[in-house]
């Protein structure tokens, strides 16, 4: 096996609960490994949870609220009208740009959703559309960081890392936080980093494809030989540990290797889509043999939560060729076409299997896009932080509802604003965590995901 291939496996183990103990431990891991379940054993939240799992879908680049989930007929009527238009670095008169997309009332609830998301429209009664998200910065890097970590400036632990820290995992053979990411988004690996939290809470990146975790499968050898080697190694380790009763790191390291062996058995099966029926593949739009598309990733996300992974994140595109439609809003069409059917299928599949009630699905972006364009005759939209839309579904959330209201042109929030901190506080609440009590002491202060802000959106909770 080449050194490069060895490094792939070592990197995966290093970033997961399975490998960190063998590569230098935090003192907490040494102590916790002596208790039942180890440092990632399931933990009770602050109150009964509505959701056990989170699937966090991040659509990179900033999709437009007025072209997707926040219908503004007056915007279309006033197309071309000059209005005060704040953008990235200045504020001046800008022409309004009506949406080129048709909106439809969907489901029994009549939720208005653009033709871009016709498949999601078919599951409208399971969706909660939050129409009044707002954030603090309109640069991609900082806004992506804020949506993941609550901080637009200093990189802090990600939402998934906080949930791993607060709740542990439901499957000791798989990392508690997995990130399906073919192309790096803005801010790179900082969006799933553990920062100052113990390193086994860091997200583990999975690159979709034929071998998402290179060299995870052990070399083929007779089972009896492998079992004899494992027994011999365990006996040697136990003898070594008896001679060093005060070395807690050693016992923790031994425990982590047992977890690593379990992961090498569990992960290949979890990532194998070949056993899925044709009906399920067709539901998601996954050709048989495909293991790279966004549709395949959505199907894999369902398989992972089925197997007890606490948090699964899907990042649809990287830092280029994404939803950042400055030139022409028609560029949203192929981006929506790639994700619409798979996301609707994911919700249907989870619901059919009885998992939607215990799985919170969040679909979000870093900011929105301006309801106006930069100049007359142009067809694109700029970055916009004052109002945008995101979704929640399942996991104790009311379906078929829209929270908050923007003005008739979609420029300003007029009712029930929702800051990114509020979005995070609500996700934590649904997972059984009080966002004000989930803290970690570092550098002389108690840090939390929502900093010193955040309000739970109680009206959207079923």
ABEGO torsion letter per residue (X at the ends): XBAAAAAAAAAAAAABAAAAAAAEBBAAAAAAAABBGEAABBBBBABBBABABBBBBBBBGGBBAAAAABBBAAAAAABGBBBBBBBAABBBBBBBBBBABBBBBBEAAGBBBBAABAAAAAAAAABBBBAABBBABABAAAAAAAAAAGBAABBBBBAAAAAAAAAEBABAABBABBBBBABBBBGEAAAABAEABBAAABBBBBBBEABABBGABBBBBBAAAAAAAAAAAAAAAAAAAAABAABAAAAAAAAAAAAAAAAAAAAAAAABAAABBAAAAAAAGBBBGBAABAAAAAAAAAAAAAAGBABBBBBABBABGBABBAABAAAAAAAAAAAAAAAAAAAAAAAAAGAAAABBBBBBBABBBBABBABBGBABBBBBAABBBBBBBEGGBBBGBBBEBBBAAGABBABGBBBAAAAAAAAAAAAGBBAAABBBBBGGBBBBAAEABEBBBAAABX
